[in-house]
Amino acid sequence: MPDAMPLPGVGEELKQAKEIEDAEKYSFMATVTKAPKKQIQFADDMQEFTKFPTKTGRRSLSRSISQSSTDSYSSAASYTDSSDDEVSPREKQQTNSKGSSNFCVKNIKQAEFGRREIEIAEQDMSALISLRKRAQGEKPLAGAKIVGCTHITAQTAVLIETLCALGAQCRWSACNIYSTQNEVAAALAEAGVAVFAWKGESEDDFWWCIDRCVNMDGWQANMILDDGGDLTHWVYKKYPNVFKKIRGIVEESVTGVHRLYQLSKAGKLCVPAMNVNDSVTKQKFDNLYCCRESILDGLKRTTDVMFGGKQVVVCGYGEVGKGCCAALKALGAIVYITEIDPICALQACMDGFRVVKLNEVIRQVDVVITCTGNKNVVTREHLDRMKNSCIVCNMGHSNTEIDVTSLRTPELTWERVRSQVDHVIWPDGKRVVLLAEGRLLNLSCSTVPTFVLSITATTQALALIELYNAPEGRYKQDVYLLPKKMDEYVASLHLPSFDAHLTELTDDQAKYLGLNKNGPFKPNYYRY
Ligand code: NAD
């Protein structure tokens, strides 16, 4: 097997995982492929944690995230029992039907409703279900004790229950204080998962929940599944000894991965970590297709806008921007692109879009969408020059892209016209329609397609299996990408949903291309 090698062009610290030539050794993998085809104060640490971006802006496996606990979910799936809203779950004594109180959720009585939500999500997450079925014979995660911190939604519940079916014990908290579906958390608790999460946690609750997951007498985690890096950071700060038993960290988010590379660079990463964010099956699907499917939904639900003939400027033509533009173009919108990168700009040109500077079109456009992952892309000056009723929103990770702070000045009036919709009114009566206060539009105002989340969740599950089962020495204390063969495997698990029939290489063709008939089919540097 070749040694870990840097992924060309992505930076020296980005390491490509070793090839898994013997991926089939996980017989469960091979078979499935062949099948159809009270109050804790952490005062000193809190200061440090506040340096991190607020969790309200993070990308999720979430159906819908409200930025405020008092806002309603846009998803029909939401359910709140206002009768117990005043009482903190931390003050309540709750037990599930089996008498266990090893959890902390809003209201365990919501479990039945949450179970239905999970069952609906399962319909579109068949790859995880097929992994589960295989696990009836084999338990590739037997003995794994996974501590997780992700959005707690119907889709992540399917992932968590799959990990349990594969043999793992799980303790789970939420990576976002607003994104937990309370009924889903209740269903997980009823099923025996030690879940500590509810929608509308305070910052203190947030760390308390994470702490309850990590700090448990007689139970010590040996795997971490994180989304955003807060859990990992907590273990580093409060329980560094836990890393003696941890076999690996699996991280989904851009932010969390960034932190892992920083740790690695500083020589402080003490276990192997898997960067799921940059897996092809995450980046090229979640970022692109998830946004292609949800941008229109988010805009429609909030504004009832008609897209045909509307002039829209999309800032950033990366994966997210490409997805947004494809959807907008299909509905007849006239789309302009802004880009800093000549390659992405050229792609936009070739795809038939006009590449412009924002200043050139800001007076005429009806909608402005940011997808750059950058800051101050839309400034107060731009906002001043927009026409009446211009809609402004963000699809990027954090709420830094639109300078919303600059709009909080005495001369401008804010009018909340709908949940997540503000009219910002200038002295001359001009209104700008600001969505979700500049936070991720789709995750704040619409739902996200379950199927795409299935692809990400399957990638996370396989990353856990790979790290947990890897022989000593395969992975060092560094950040790795999932081996390509596993990316291909994740994709293959999702093909039956489309009744897609793969063409098999003939021996002659395989020889001609220098490929193994069973993959991997592309070199690591292939960009898809
Ligand atoms: P990407 O790097 O592929 O694309 C970002 C693009 O923005 C790049 O091409 C870059 O050149 C361009 N850019 C940077 N600064 C710019 C500026 N000032 N003006 C114009 N263009 C600029 O990243 P991506 O995968 O498209 O993700 C973009 C953001 O969306 C990230 O913050 C990511 O975390 C987030 N994201 C959101 C969702 C969602 O569901 N809404 C899903 C995945 C990722």
Residues whose N, C-alpha, C, O or C-beta is under 5 A from the ligand:
A	BS01	NAD	R59 V254 D286 N287 C290 C315 G316 Y317 G318 E319 V320 G321 T338 E339 I340 D341 C344 C371 T372 G373 N374 V377 M395 G396 H397 S398 L440 N442
